[in-house]
């Protein structure tokens, strides 16, 4: 029995992998409406910040894992003391929960960080900006995702406008603004006994702070940069004791250091790994289940020379299924994954995957995936956009 805390789309996408392997999945859902409830037989509703709710949910599971990183660390430590097999462990998970802890860990491991500092006042932000150059990036260390809790500050006067952030959280994290060519994702998985494997490094394209598209392998990435990025992600996983899937989000920085800087870590299946569902021998969701159960890991080879993943967010079309005839007819090679969520503008509600060959132009493969995603988002007229 595998227990997953959180009932979002990641838990939902673990379910087919669990069924294929014959594993029983139980999900602690935030409400009866979250999207994993529809596909998992056991999905009790409970508050993941409530220790007693976690205790009750964990009773009888072989391993407890996560759809998100927000479960309080002290609760997880208590469960471990009471004999629950928690994977990943809270000492590793804290590096995805707290960006200040993560920055210190990357520095300790000797891996390339942007310039950064923990700050407790506007004056300290100003000193950092004057030292390292404006603009700078201000982040809330905990709770932010998809661009939330992140601000770009152009000058000292701009920094003063964010003084109220210290009322919500202190210290904050300030970083230099990195001059990068693109964003990369180095996805790996590791078992408690130490076996680890990496997928090809992918390119991640962000729009308004949200992952929009992923191309794997990253087109044109120098072999040495790809190898070093994979090795860095594997080192992070090993040194921090990560179990399950981990995504190391990176900035590609030609001419600086080894060609990349570490941006953020996620210790769970990740949006930048959704391409593996149709484009790799072993998907990140199957691999995560294998890993947390300490089973041998599957092969991570890509199934095509080009794999494109394109998210679709909530848009004009409220009835997604009404668009399926046009979307599926537009390109029979595209695989559609809908998360069963209600449609709201800007909300991630699904993605499509498309495998290309070496004879395909990358731009053409991207355009084909985008056409299908747009039809689902906007209705049949999306094909014209």
Phi, psi and omega per residue, in radians:
X1 nan 2.185 3.108
X2 -1.875 2.172 3.078
X3 -1.768 2.268 3.141
X4 -2.042 2.109 3.089
X5 -1.475 2.027 -3.105
X6 1.939 2.364 -3.051
X7 -2.004 0.569 -3.132
X8 -1.462 -2.857 -3.046
X9 -1.178 -0.457 3.128
X10 -1.200 -0.752 3.060
X11 -1.094 -0.712 3.122
X12 -1.018 -0.736 -3.085
X13 -1.397 -0.194 2.972
X14 -1.288 -0.437 -3.009
X15 -1.072 -0.837 3.126
X16 -1.062 -0.643 3.109
X17 -1.136 -0.698 3.116
X18 -1.131 -0.754 3.130
X19 -1.079 -0.768 -3.114
X20 -1.062 -0.637 -3.124
X21 -1.553 -0.090 3.133
X22 1.414 0.320 3.128
X23 -1.533 2.625 3.063
X24 -1.670 2.285 -3.099
X25 -1.970 2.341 3.043
X26 -2.185 2.341 -3.067
X27 -2.103 2.302 2.989
X28 -1.542 1.842 -3.011
X29 -1.620 2.510 3.106
X30 -1.247 -0.510 3.114
X31 -2.804 2.909 3.108
X32 -1.168 -0.209 -3.063
X33 -1.634 -0.182 -3.092
X34 -1.160 2.693 -2.828
X35 -1.271 -0.368 -3.141
X36 -1.283 -0.380 -3.073
X37 -1.016 -0.628 -3.065
X38 -1.197 -0.322 -3.018
X39 -2.091 -0.036 -3.123
X40 -2.054 2.239 -3.052
X41 -1.118 -0.700 -3.136
X42 -1.906 1.860 -3.117
X43 -2.447 1.171 3.116
X44 -1.109 2.592 3.107
X45 -1.567 2.328 -3.141
X46 -2.855 2.803 -3.129
X47 -1.620 2.026 -3.087
X48 -1.226 -0.178 3.049
X49 -1.580 -0.032 -3.136
X50 -1.738 2.035 -3.075
X51 -1.059 -0.718 -3.129
X52 -1.140 -0.629 3.090
X53 -1.136 -0.721 3.097
X54 -1.130 -0.721 3.120
X55 -1.031 -0.852 -3.119
X56 -1.093 -0.704 -3.132
X57 -1.172 -0.677 -3.067
X58 -1.329 -0.216 -3.089
X59 -1.104 2.093 3.069
X60 1.593 -0.062 3.117
X61 -1.454 2.635 3.061
X62 -1.412 -0.521 3.095
X63 -2.664 2.532 3.080
X64 -1.960 2.165 3.119
X65 -2.337 -2.933 -2.849
X66 -2.434 2.554 2.947
X67 -1.596 -0.330 3.131
X68 -2.613 3.052 -3.027
X69 -1.863 0.341 -2.927
X70 -1.691 0.066 3.141
X71 -1.224 2.285 -3.114
X72 -0.990 2.322 -3.093
X73 -1.064 -0.674 -3.108
X74 -1.147 -0.568 3.058
X75 -1.116 -0.744 -3.128
X76 -1.161 -0.678 3.075
X77 -1.067 -0.688 3.110
X78 -1.119 -0.776 3.136
X79 -1.080 -0.725 3.108
X80 -1.078 -0.753 3.121
X81 -1.083 -0.473 3.138
X82 -1.593 0.094 3.012
X83 1.750 0.122 3.124
X84 -1.408 2.375 3.098
X85 -1.478 1.715 -3.091
X86 -1.750 2.183 -3.129
X87 -2.433 2.117 0.004
X88 -1.285 2.782 -3.122
X89 -1.284 2.682 -3.100
X90 -1.069 -0.509 3.107
X91 -1.124 -0.505 3.045
X92 -1.481 -0.748 -3.059
X93 -1.062 -0.524 -3.111
X94 -1.037 -0.458 -3.138
X95 -1.273 -0.322 3.012
X96 -1.675 -0.376 3.138
X97 -1.421 -0.558 -3.010
X98 -2.259 1.964 -3.064
X99 -1.176 -0.470 3.066
X100 -1.202 -0.733 3.077
X101 -1.079 -0.738 3.140
X102 -1.102 -0.804 -3.138
X103 -1.034 -0.748 3.131
X104 -1.120 -0.660 -3.140
X105 -1.173 -0.757 3.125
X106 -1.080 -0.700 3.098
X107 -1.121 -0.756 -3.132
X108 -1.092 -0.584 -3.133
X109 -1.427 -0.043 3.107
X110 1.295 0.420 3.135
X111 -1.737 2.767 -2.984
X112 -1.315 2.050 3.056
X113 -1.824 2.709 2.784
X114 -1.181 2.846 2.954
X115 -1.083 2.409 -3.060
X116 -2.663 2.885 3.065
X117 -2.806 2.633 2.931
X118 -1.496 2.244 -3.073
X119 -2.209 2.552 -3.113
X120 -2.116 0.112 -3.123
X121 -2.774 2.838 3.058
X122 -1.084 -0.621 3.140
X123 -1.056 -0.691 3.132
X124 -1.218 -0.606 3.040
X125 -1.080 -0.779 -3.124
X126 -1.081 -0.737 3.107
X127 -1.081 -0.741 3.125
X128 -1.095 -0.814 -3.137
X129 -1.093 -0.700 3.115
X130 -1.160 -0.536 -3.121
X131 -1.398 -0.792 -3.000
X132 -1.789 -0.139 3.122
X133 1.747 2.500 3.070
X134 -1.686 2.651 -0.014
X135 -1.344 2.905 3.051
X136 -2.178 2.923 3.132
X137 -1.952 2.190 3.097
X138 -1.850 2.290 -3.100
X139 -2.285 2.480 2.882
X140 -1.357 2.185 -3.048
X141 -1.110 -0.501 -3.077
X142 -2.139 2.512 2.945
X143 1.573 -0.257 -3.101
X144 -1.459 2.547 3.027
X145 -2.825 2.784 3.141
X146 0.861 0.747 3.074
X147 1.486 -0.108 3.124
X148 -1.372 2.529 -3.131
X149 1.253 0.445 -3.139
X150 -2.315 2.326 3.120
X151 -2.412 2.506 3.055
X152 -1.776 2.132 -3.056
X153 -1.909 2.128 -3.026
X154 -1.503 -0.400 -3.085
X155 -2.871 3.119 -3.086
X156 -1.106 -0.639 -3.141
X157 -1.148 -0.704 3.077
X158 -1.083 -0.681 3.136
X159 -1.058 -0.649 -3.113
X160 -1.090 -0.439 -3.138
X161 -1.208 -0.246 -3.087
X162 -1.888 0.339 3.131
X163 -1.020 -0.563 -3.095
X164 -1.183 -0.318 3.088
X165 -1.055 -0.540 -3.138
X166 -1.213 -0.360 3.070
X167 -1.230 -0.526 -3.128
X168 -1.513 -0.548 -3.039
X169 -2.837 2.375 3.075
X170 -2.709 2.385 0.024
X171 -1.312 2.844 2.999
X172 -1.788 2.956 3.113
X173 -1.877 2.246 3.011
X174 -2.075 2.412 -3.096
X175 -2.328 2.713 2.989
X176 -1.133 2.664 2.974
X177 -1.409 2.069 -3.015
X178 -1.512 2.306 3.023
X179 -1.491 1.729 -3.068
X180 -2.165 2.740 -3.119
X181 -1.519 -0.552 3.104
X182 -2.974 2.998 3.085
X183 -1.783 2.509 -3.121
X184 -2.154 2.778 3.034
X185 -2.286 2.133 3.061
X186 -1.845 1.816 -3.049
X187 -1.725 2.257 -3.139
X188 -2.392 2.907 3.006
X189 -2.417 2.576 -3.105
X190 -2.502 2.482 3.115
X191 -1.675 2.837 3.071
X192 -1.036 -0.500 3.136
X193 -1.471 -0.049 2.981
X194 1.848 -0.057 3.054
X195 -1.201 2.422 -3.119
X196 -2.507 2.539 3.092
X197 -2.484 2.654 -3.119
X198 -2.132 2.486 2.979
X199 -1.495 2.881 3.036
X200 -0.993 2.487 3.100
X201 -1.150 2.328 -3.074
X202 -1.958 2.739 2.993
X203 -1.612 2.335 3.138
X204 -2.016 2.197 -3.122
X205 -1.890 2.098 -3.080
X206 -1.809 2.488 3.039
X207 -2.278 2.096 -3.125
X208 0.953 0.687 3.084
X209 1.381 0.090 -3.104
X210 -2.076 2.382 3.088
X211 -1.053 2.157 -3.109
X212 -1.864 -0.662 -3.003
X213 -2.700 2.580 3.089
X214 -2.331 2.387 3.090
X215 -2.132 2.195 -3.123
X216 -2.274 2.428 -0.260
X217 -1.108 2.804 3.141
X218 -0.995 2.091 -3.065
X219 -1.057 2.283 3.017
X220 1.228 0.201 -3.134
X221 -1.192 2.298 3.101
X222 -1.033 2.471 -3.088
X223 -0.991 -0.679 -3.086
X224 -1.212 -0.623 3.112
X225 -1.191 -0.753 3.115
X226 -1.059 -0.786 -3.127
X227 -1.126 -0.796 -3.133
X228 -1.141 -0.641 3.108
X229 -1.139 -0.763 3.082
X230 -1.074 -0.795 -3.123
X231 -1.130 -0.630 3.095
X232 -1.114 -0.785 3.136
X233 -1.110 -0.713 3.104
X234 -1.146 -0.657 3.100
X235 -1.138 -0.769 3.107
X236 -1.024 -0.835 -3.126
X237 -1.049 -0.759 -3.116
X238 -1.211 -0.846 -3.040
X239 -1.224 -0.549 3.136
X240 -1.594 -0.064 3.128
X241 1.254 0.583 -3.137
X242 -1.223 2.462 2.972
X243 -2.240 2.622 -3.028
X244 1.515 -2.843 -3.127
X245 -1.461 2.470 3.035
X246 -2.363 2.329 3.021
X247 -1.870 2.174 2.984
X248 -1.746 1.925 3.110
X249 -1.497 2.259 -2.977
X250 -2.217 2.694 2.892
X251 -1.727 2.259 3.001
X252 -1.445 2.194 -3.031
X253 -2.268 1.385 3.132
X254 -0.998 2.312 3.108
X255 1.503 -0.020 3.124
X256 -2.189 2.167 3.083
X257 0.973 -2.438 -3.131
X258 -1.423 0.128 3.132
X259 1.745 0.080 3.098
X260 -2.713 2.777 2.967
X261 -2.257 2.602 3.101
X262 -1.382 2.273 3.096
X263 -1.715 -1.184 -3.115
X264 -2.533 2.922 3.075
X265 -2.139 2.528 2.988
X266 -2.286 2.268 -3.073
X267 -1.948 1.242 -3.115
X268 3.137 2.956 2.955
X269 -0.945 2.626 -2.923
X270 -2.410 2.647 -3.119
X271 -0.939 -0.626 -3.128
X272 -1.258 -0.097 3.093
X273 -1.871 0.097 -3.128
X274 -1.121 -0.415 3.109
X275 -1.038 -0.451 -3.084
X276 -1.201 -0.309 -3.110
X277 -1.053 -0.652 3.130
X278 -2.075 -0.225 -2.981
X279 -1.930 0.088 3.126
X280 -2.362 2.749 3.127
X281 -1.009 -0.737 3.116
X282 -2.161 2.185 3.132
X283 -1.280 2.778 3.103
X284 -1.095 -0.477 -3.106
X285 -1.317 -0.767 3.035
X286 -1.095 -0.753 -3.102
X287 -1.105 -0.677 3.128
X288 -1.076 -0.755 3.129
X289 -1.151 -0.759 3.075
X290 -1.009 -0.786 -3.024
X291 -1.148 -0.849 -3.065
X292 -1.202 -0.386 3.052
X293 -1.549 0.029 -3.138
X294 1.055 0.713 3.056
X295 -1.710 2.772 3.087
X296 -0.975 2.446 -3.102
X297 -1.435 2.662 3.128
X298 -1.505 2.903 3.107
X299 -1.139 2.587 -3.061
X300 -2.002 0.224 -3.113
X301 -1.093 2.474 3.011
X302 -1.258 2.564 -3.103
X303 -1.578 -0.090 3.096
X304 -2.583 2.908 3.134
X305 -1.342 -0.330 3.063
X306 -2.411 2.217 3.006
X307 -2.237 2.243 3.137
X308 -2.071 2.296 2.990
X309 -1.987 2.252 3.135
X310 -2.206 2.094 3.067
X311 -1.277 2.652 2.857
X312 -2.183 2.299 -3.136
X313 -1.732 2.911 3.080
X314 -1.055 2.371 -3.126
X315 -2.491 -2.457 -3.041
X316 -1.264 -0.508 -3.041
X317 -1.500 1.981 3.123
X318 -1.501 -0.382 -3.118
X319 -1.919 1.537 -3.044
X320 -1.027 -0.706 -3.057
X321 -1.143 -0.469 3.107
X322 -1.107 -0.398 -3.139
X323 -1.585 -0.160 -3.064
X324 -1.057 -0.747 3.139
X325 -0.958 -0.808 3.136
X326 -1.223 -0.701 -3.089
X327 -1.164 -0.814 -3.089
X328 -1.256 -0.537 3.090
X329 -1.290 -0.475 -3.083
X330 -1.100 -0.584 3.138
X331 -2.784 1.711 -3.096
X332 -1.112 -0.238 -3.141
X333 -1.456 -0.259 -3.096
X334 -1.374 2.383 3.074
X335 -1.786 2.238 -3.084
X336 -1.825 2.331 3.081
X337 -2.214 1.881 3.134
X338 -1.832 2.439 -2.966
X339 -1.602 -0.009 3.119
X340 1.237 0.449 -3.137
X341 -1.687 2.697 2.984
X342 -1.184 2.630 -3.050
X343 -1.516 2.151 3.004
X344 -2.350 2.505 -3.134
X345 -0.963 2.255 3.097
X346 1.437 -0.060 -3.123
X347 -1.492 2.345 3.052
X348 -1.166 2.081 -3.115
X349 -2.154 -0.055 3.086
X350 2.977 3.136 3.076
X351 -2.647 2.868 3.029
X352 -2.160 2.623 3.072
X353 -2.142 2.524 3.112
X354 -2.525 2.248 3.097
X355 -1.715 2.203 3.047
X356 -1.887 3.049 3.125
X357 -2.018 3.046 -3.141
X358 -1.125 -0.322 3.117
X359 -1.479 -0.150 -3.097
X360 -1.559 2.477 2.999
X361 -1.338 2.306 -3.083
X362 -1.021 -0.733 -3.139
X363 -1.061 -0.644 3.141
X364 -1.202 -0.694 3.108
X365 -1.130 -0.743 3.101
X366 -1.072 -0.732 -3.128
X367 -1.120 -0.692 3.124
X368 -1.107 -0.787 3.118
X369 -1.114 -0.715 -3.127
X370 -1.128 -0.683 3.119
X371 -1.013 -0.820 -3.128
X372 -1.154 -0.773 3.124
X373 -1.058 -0.708 -3.127
X374 -1.195 -0.621 3.085
X375 -1.082 -0.779 3.136
X376 -1.135 -0.722 -3.104
X377 -1.180 -0.764 -2.964
X378 -1.911 -0.093 -2.987
X379 1.599 -3.036 -3.022
X380 -1.013 -0.528 -3.134
X381 -1.160 -0.271 3.111
X382 -1.084 -0.385 3.136
X383 -1.159 -0.357 -3.116
X384 -1.549 -0.035 -3.033
X385 -1.800 nan nan
